[in-house]
Amino acid sequence: MTDTQKTTVRDRVERALASCRPYLQADGGDVELLRVTDDGIVELMFQGTCVVCPMSRMTLRAGLERAILKAAPEVRRVESVSSK
């Protein structure tokens, strides 16, 4: 059994986010994993300065989504939501 099979999708998404957090936090921002749906959609909520940053869409796609898809290839899509 590989490491990917041993851990849950949520655990792997959390680890991917943890690897990205120092970059977000360096600029006063952060991200919270709200949920991973049964159909493979990851819902994230930006926090701090990321909420108002004009680059947050690029951060979502080029940074967070890329890291998440590498860690959990079964994820279909990553979305940013504005509230829980």
C-alpha positions in Angstrom: 0.0 0.0 0.0 1.4 3.4 -1.0 1.5 6.5 1.2 -1.2 8.0 -1.1 -3.5 5.0 -0.3 -2.9 5.1 3.4 -3.9 8.7 4.0 -7.2 10.4 3.4 -7.7 13.0 0.7 -8.4 15.6 3.4 -5.0 14.8 5.1 -3.2 15.1 1.8 -4.9 18.4 1.0 -4.0 19.7 4.5 -0.4 18.7 4.0 -0.3 20.5 0.6 -1.8 23.6 2.2 0.7 23.5 5.0 3.5 23.6 2.5 2.0 26.8 1.0 1.1 28.5 4.2 4.5 30.1 5.0 4.3 32.1 1.7 0.7 33.3 2.4 1.5 34.1 6.1 4.6 36.1 5.0 2.3 38.6 3.4 -0.3 38.6 6.3 -2.7 36.0 4.8 -3.7 32.4 5.2 -6.1 29.8 3.9 -8.5 27.4 5.6 -9.7 24.1 4.3 -13.5 24.1 4.7 -14.3 20.7 3.1 -13.6 18.1 0.5 -16.8 17.0 -1.1 -17.6 13.5 -2.1 -17.3 14.4 -5.8 -13.7 15.8 -5.4 -14.2 19.5 -4.9 -12.0 21.2 -2.4 -13.4 24.4 -0.8 -11.0 26.9 0.7 -11.5 30.2 2.4 -8.8 32.9 2.2 -8.0 34.8 5.4 -6.2 37.9 6.3 -4.8 40.0 3.5 -5.5 37.2 1.0 -9.2 38.2 1.3 -8.6 41.5 -0.4 -5.5 40.7 -2.5 -6.0 41.2 -6.2 -3.6 38.3 -6.8 -5.6 35.8 -4.7 -7.2 34.2 -7.8 -3.7 33.5 -9.2 -2.5 32.2 -5.9 -5.5 29.9 -5.8 -4.9 28.5 -9.3 -1.1 28.6 -9.7 -0.1 27.9 -6.1 -2.7 26.2 -4.0 -4.6 24.2 -6.6 -1.3 23.0 -8.2 0.0 21.8 -4.8 -3.3 20.1 -3.9 -3.6 18.3 -7.3 -0.1 17.0 -6.9 -0.8 15.7 -3.4 -4.3 14.4 -4.2 -4.8 13.7 -7.9 -8.4 12.5 -7.3 -9.4 16.1 -6.5 -11.4 17.5 -9.5 -11.5 21.2 -8.6 -10.4 23.7 -6.0 -12.7 26.6 -5.2 -12.5 29.7 -3.0 -15.6 30.4 -0.9 -16.2 33.6 1.0 -17.9 32.2 4.1 -18.4 28.9 6.0 
